[in-house]
Amino acid sequence: MTHERPTETAERAAFYEAIEPEGLTALWSVLGDIVTPEPKSPCVPFLWRFETVRSRLLEASEFISAKEAVRRVLILENPGLRGQSKVTTSLFAGVQLVMPGEVAPSHRHTQSALRFVLEAEGGHTTVGGERTEMAVGDFVITPNWEWHDHGNTSDAPIFWLDGLDIPLVQFLDASFAENLGEDEQPVGRPEGDSLARYGANMLPVGYEKRTPTSPIFNYPWERSREALEQMRRTEEWDPCHGLRMRYVNPVDGGWAMPTIAAFLQLLPGGFATTPYRSTDATVYVPVEGSGRSVVGGETFEWKPLDVFVVPSWCAVHHEPDEDAVLFSYSDRPVQEKLGLWRERRGNEHE
Ligand code: GTQ
């Protein structure tokens, strides 16, 4: 299209071959592949069934403990990116299982993580000295370089979706990690402390922003869901998103995490959205309701806890059969900071 590869001649081919061992490549032979008129992602649309992932994890729990695995996770690996541990070109997705009585030992790393709880009767994570119980639908974050360990003292397995910026950190060659050497870190603050301090529409007087990550680390499902329910009464539906909210850092109103954006949206039953595309490839988890999403022309029928991915610049529209709630995450904060983020609403071309 914009940059067509000049035709090959014997002279040119010989030249390319001659410069190869010299660590040189002719830009004109690759320009069209590296500077594309619009995103051309190797990431493809795909849907994972929770039932399948869940039963494979239970199968794995028979031969590997959370402790031995460190994190017993099945990676949701994009079929266009096999072998790379990526769900999109910049982000990781996995489903983690902690069985009753197990502990996933304490470690820390420069990658940031989000958890979206899929199935739980109990189970907890401890981050930076504070423990939080995890309930279905909770959005929990682990800022980079904070100690974190997970445990489950309930009688039932706990499953959650892990979203991490592993590929992004790998791309930047900025990975550091270490083990604490103990299964669990000491708990230094009472449960609920962060939510009280930072999540009650107040901040402690004199509080100063110290990190780019939100000081709240569990955004409880009940409160997020309640906000959507209250807001639906105004019937102000966005044609592309229904009612879509973003999880924020209460300190500055920005994204909860510096590298990952997270959203919760409500789509009323029968409300078919208008096609939408954006440069931030997005991972979706339907939490309530059923329906289908058309992603780049491919239709995915979904029900609660399935996971599907929409690649960069791939048009998506949703067709909920009944009221539906979708959680989603993407690398939008990074693209915004770099001045790269773009969206296109509707069917317009160019
Ligand atoms: O819970 O710390 O899915 O370090 C991948 C890497 C989870 C975690 C993952 C991790 C974790």
Boltz pocket constraint, residues with backbone or C-beta under 6 A from the ligand:
constraints:
  - pocket:
      binder: B
      contacts: [[A, 71], [A, 73], [A, 94], [A, 96], [A, 109], [A, 113], [A, 148], [A, 162], [A, 164]]
      max_distance: 6.0
